[in-house]
Amino acid sequence: MKKKEKVLRKVKKNSPVRLLISVLAFFLGTLIIVVPLTLVAVGSAFTISIYISLGILLALDLCCGIFIANSDVQVDFKVSWLTVLLCLPYAGAFLYLLFAQKVTTQRLKRRRLSKINLQLRQSVDDTSKVLNQLKEEDKNAYSISRYIYRSALSGVYQNTYCEYFKLGELGFPKMVSELKKAKKFIFIEYFIIESGEFFDTIYEILKQKVKEGVEVRFIYDDFGSVAKIDKYFYKTVRADGIKCLVFNRVRPIVDIRQNMRDHRKILVIDGCVGFTGGCNLADEYINKVERFGQWKDNIIMFKGEAVNGLTNVFLSSWALNSRFENKDEDPKQFHYEYNKDLTEKFTPLAGYYQAFGEVPFDGENTCRDVYLAMISRSRKYCYLSTPYLIPDSELITALQNAAKSGVDVRIVTPGIPDKKMVYCATRSYYAKLLASGVKIYEYTPGFNHTKMMVCDDEIALTGTCNFDFRSFYLHFENCVFIADSPVIQNMRDDLEEMTRKGKRQLATDYLNKPFRTKLLWAFLRIIVPLL
């Protein structure tokens, strides 16, 4: 324990240097590409070769613009990148090719996607009977669940116990107690890990379980943890007997793949118990360290068949990132039905539970589309909690239409920001929404990191997906869709408590802002899809 703490403290001191070098090198690489093109464009010595160069660059910009205008991406992305082409006519096309595409080549895209889809197809259970039962009971929930089943290759389950924790510090002890019971395997995948009570406690259990013969697989995102742990921390983990993969390692070069991050939070124990939610493995998420007041976040636990969904999402990540995976491994050996004798008996809750993953280059925007469907189908109320409110135009229209039709639409955002520019961008959407009757509350005790939507006491969504462009289109995410379950009332109560603690925003406060503020907001709304 002392040795590990020493390593992590040393790493924590040096790791910001690594982050700074990576960021500076990344921007330097961009400048090396953009500046020569700009110099060519504005050069005073207009020789024939420069005219030819300008013609080629303009032709590239024109082709790029036509491609963007006819692409299948969301319209806000199109507007943002067409604006870049307009403002930077000689370098915009190169910036688009560098930063807008989600993978470098179609061949790489197919190779990566085939690994994910193959794993999911091998893992997914045929839950058509459960779907048909849901269709008879709740057609609205059925249509959303069926969409998830088809787009994300994820089954919907009953025979599940579910428990909701409205704060990270409430779910942490449960995670610890369940980890100590592990007998066969532990799967763990997180965006951020950092030495402290939360992570160190869990890591010590993982090491002990390896000694007991339990298989432990661990994935963490390198960018999410770049300022938290050493870049070679995975070697320490492997030396402790844990199978460890680092997602998309940060490299100080211009590489568009750096845009895609593993934002998932998954813990699976023996295929019988699963945890997800907004909490990463760092002390601020359980309020042991204060950064922005009280850190408001959630953890949700499942026992039973629904854990299969989390297991499948983890295995798809493992297949994508691992070069030494066992190709003959049957993923269903990790499912609940094959390991249910390893867990204590539980009383299932009524309802339907469907855990699924989001992949940024599969042609589906599952999390975003589920949010949209839930808003559109709400009749009494629609409550949303998000740390970053940066919706596309379709989501804005859906929220406005719901409020105008008499639905009680409430949105909870942070009262204390963690990123000031993103906070400013979030506020830039307030005026339009408030004027339509949407109620917005800023959580005044601190930073609200909870990602959750509840509608009509019938359907709910929670997990890792923020209500913004980056989560919808660039990150690997995971969420859980819940229908007709008693736990939805707990989630609703949590959201209502957040509104009581929050400060309600008034339309007049944002409609009457100074012109310079409105101009800044207009600029931010153009560039937020690029962030």
Buried (B, 14 or more C-beta within 10 A) or exposed (E): EEEBEEBBEEBBEEBEEBBEEBEEBBEEBBEEBBEEBBEBBEEEEEEEEBEEBBEEBBEBBEEBBEEBEEEEBBEBBBBBBBBBBEEBBBBBBBBBBBBBBBBEEEEEBEEBBEBBBEBBEBBBBEBEEBBEBBBEEBEBBBEBBBBBBEBBBBBBBBBBBBBBBBBBBBBBEBBBEBBEBBBBBBBBBBBBBBBBEBBBBBBBBBBEBBEEEBBBBBBBBBBBBBBBBBBEBBEBBEEBBBBBBBBBEBEBEBBBBBBBBBBBBBBBBBBBBBBBBBBBBBBBBBBBBEEBBBBBBBBBBBBBBBBBBBBBBBBBBBBBBBEEBEEEBEBBEBBBEBBBEBBEEBEBBEBBBBBBBBBBBBEBBBBBBBBBBBBBBBEEBBBBBBBBBBBBEBBBBBBBBBBEEEBBBBBBBBBBBBEEEBBBBBBBBBBBBBBBBBBBBBBBBBBBBBBBBBBBBBBBBBBBBBBBBBBBBBBBBBBBBBBBBEBBEBBBEBBBEBBEBBEEBEBEEBEEBEEEBBEBBEEBBBEBBBB
